[in-house]
Amino acid sequence: MCNLDKHRRIPADGSRSIIHFPNLSEPDRANGIISIEALEDHFVASVPLALKHKLDFKDTMQFAVNFGGDTSGISEGYGGLVEIYKFVADSVLPRFTRFFT
C-alpha cells in the first residue's frame, strides 16, 4: 500500500483469457501434444487431428483483468484488490474510528 495514495488511480494493465481443456491430461501437456501460438490479435491452438476431441472446453472459459503495471508498482487481479480492500476496511480503518467520532 505504500506505493499508492488515496488520490492515485490503478489502471487496467491488461487482460487474459483462461481456457481449461478438461480432456487434456497432464501427460498430454508434458509431451507437447498441444501447441499454442500467440499472434497479434488471436491465438492458434494445434493438436494432431486424431486428438482434436481433447480440445473440447465445454464453456469453462474465464476472463481476468489485471490492474496496475510498471508505473504503479503493483500488478494485481480483481481478487488481490478485494483482499486489499477487505484488509483496509476491516483492519486498518477501525483503528482510526476514535478520531472520527
Secondary structure as the mmCIF struct_conf table of DSSP 4:
data_model
#
loop_
_struct_conf.conf_type_id
_struct_conf.id
_struct_conf.beg_label_comp_id
_struct_conf.beg_label_asym_id
_struct_conf.beg_label_seq_id
_struct_conf.end_label_comp_id
_struct_conf.end_label_asym_id
_struct_conf.end_label_seq_id
TURN_TY1_P TURN_TY1_P1 CYS A 2 ASN A 3
TURN_TY1_P TURN_TY1_P2 LYS A 6 HIS A 7
STRN STRN1 ALA A 12 ILE A 18
TURN_TY1_P TURN_TY1_P3 PRO A 22 ASN A 23
HELX_RH_AL_P HELX_RH_AL_P1 GLU A 26 ALA A 30
TURN_TY1_P TURN_TY1_P4 ASN A 31 GLY A 32
STRN STRN2 SER A 35 ALA A 38
BEND BEND1 GLU A 40 ASP A 41
STRN STRN3 PHE A 43 SER A 46
HELX_RH_3T_P HELX_RH_3T_P1 LEU A 49 LEU A 55
TURN_TY1_P TURN_TY1_P5 LYS A 58 ASP A 59
STRN STRN4 GLN A 62 GLY A 68
TURN_TY1_P TURN_TY1_P6 ASP A 70 SER A 72
BEND BEND2 GLY A 73 GLY A 73
STRN STRN5 SER A 75 GLU A 76
HELX_RH_AL_P HELX_RH_AL_P2 TYR A 78 PHE A 87
HELX_RH_PI_P HELX_RH_PI_P1 VAL A 88 VAL A 92
HELX_RH_3T_P HELX_RH_3T_P2 LEU A 93 PHE A 96
HELX_RH_AL_P HELX_RH_AL_P3 THR A 97 PHE A 100
#
